[in-house]
Amino acid sequence: MRFVGLIFVIVVIGFLIGFITLNSGERVRVDIFGQKITDLSLSLVCFYAFAAGMIFVLVFALADEIILRNTLHKMKKENTNLKKELDALRNLPFEEEK
């Protein structure tokens, strides 16, 4: 599965590089939060958008990873407690019915 993901990333980066090289002469105006930035290269805007998207995804992936690790830690702790309880129950002496 990692191989497929790697191929996908390589293809996306290839398309991005192709798009940037084909539009390297284009100049654009960008409005961000009321600030107007003029005469920017379209390739630079694409690069910044790509980098911002990667950072955005990284933040959410890290948050998800932290949540998953926390859940895994709780489950391992619960599993250890259940194993101890099971061992204690196994070691109880048998009481024969009369």
C-alpha positions in Angstrom: 0.0 0.0 0.0 2.9 2.4 0.7 4.2 1.7 -2.8 0.9 2.8 -4.3 0.9 5.9 -2.1 4.4 6.7 -3.2 3.5 6.4 -6.8 0.5 8.7 -6.3 2.7 11.3 -4.6 5.2 11.1 -7.4 2.5 11.5 -10.1 1.0 14.5 -8.3 4.4 16.2 -7.9 5.1 15.5 -11.6 1.8 17.2 -12.6 2.6 20.1 -10.3 6.0 20.6 -11.8 4.6 20.4 -15.3 1.9 22.9 -14.5 4.4 25.3 -13.0 6.8 25.1 -15.9 4.0 25.7 -18.4 2.7 28.7 -16.5 6.0 30.2 -15.4 5.5 33.5 -17.3 2.1 34.2 -15.9 1.7 37.0 -13.4 -1.3 37.1 -11.0 -2.8 39.3 -8.3 -3.6 37.6 -4.9 -6.0 38.9 -2.3 -5.3 37.3 1.1 -7.3 38.5 4.2 -7.8 41.9 2.7 -4.1 42.3 1.6 -3.6 42.7 -2.1 -0.3 41.3 -3.5 0.3 42.1 -7.1 2.6 40.8 -9.8 3.3 37.4 -8.3 4.4 34.5 -10.5 1.7 31.8 -10.8 4.3 29.1 -10.2 5.2 30.8 -6.9 1.5 30.9 -5.9 1.1 27.3 -6.8 4.1 26.3 -4.8 2.9 28.2 -1.7 -0.6 26.7 -2.1 1.0 23.2 -2.3 3.2 23.8 0.7 0.2 25.2 2.7 -1.8 22.1 1.8 1.0 19.8 2.9 1.3 21.6 6.2 -2.5 21.5 6.7 -2.6 17.8 6.1 0.5 17.2 8.3 -1.2 19.0 11.3 -4.3 16.9 11.0 -2.4 13.7 10.4 -0.3 14.4 13.6 -3.4 15.1 15.6 -5.0 11.8 14.4 -1.8 9.9 15.2 -1.7 11.3 18.7 -5.3 10.3 19.3 -4.7 6.8 17.9 -1.6 6.3 20.0 -3.5 7.5 23.1 -6.3 5.0 22.4 -3.8 2.2 21.8 -2.1 3.0 25.1 -5.4 2.8 26.9 -6.3 -0.5 25.2 -2.9 -2.0 26.1 -3.4 -1.0 29.7 -6.9 -2.4 29.8 -5.6 -5.6 28.2 -2.9 -6.0 30.8 -5.4 -5.4 33.6 -7.8 -8.0 32.1 -4.9 -10.5 31.8 -4.0 -10.0 35.4 -7.7 -10.5 36.4 -7.9 -13.7 34.3 -4.7 -15.1 35.9 -6.1 -14.3 39.4 -9.3 -16.2 38.5 -7.4 -19.1 37.1 -5.4 -19.4 40.4 -8.4 -19.5 42.6 -8.9 -22.9 44.3 -11.7 -25.1 43.1 -14.6 -25.6 45.5 -16.2 -29.0 45.1 -19.9 -29.2 45.4 -21.2 -31.6 47.9 
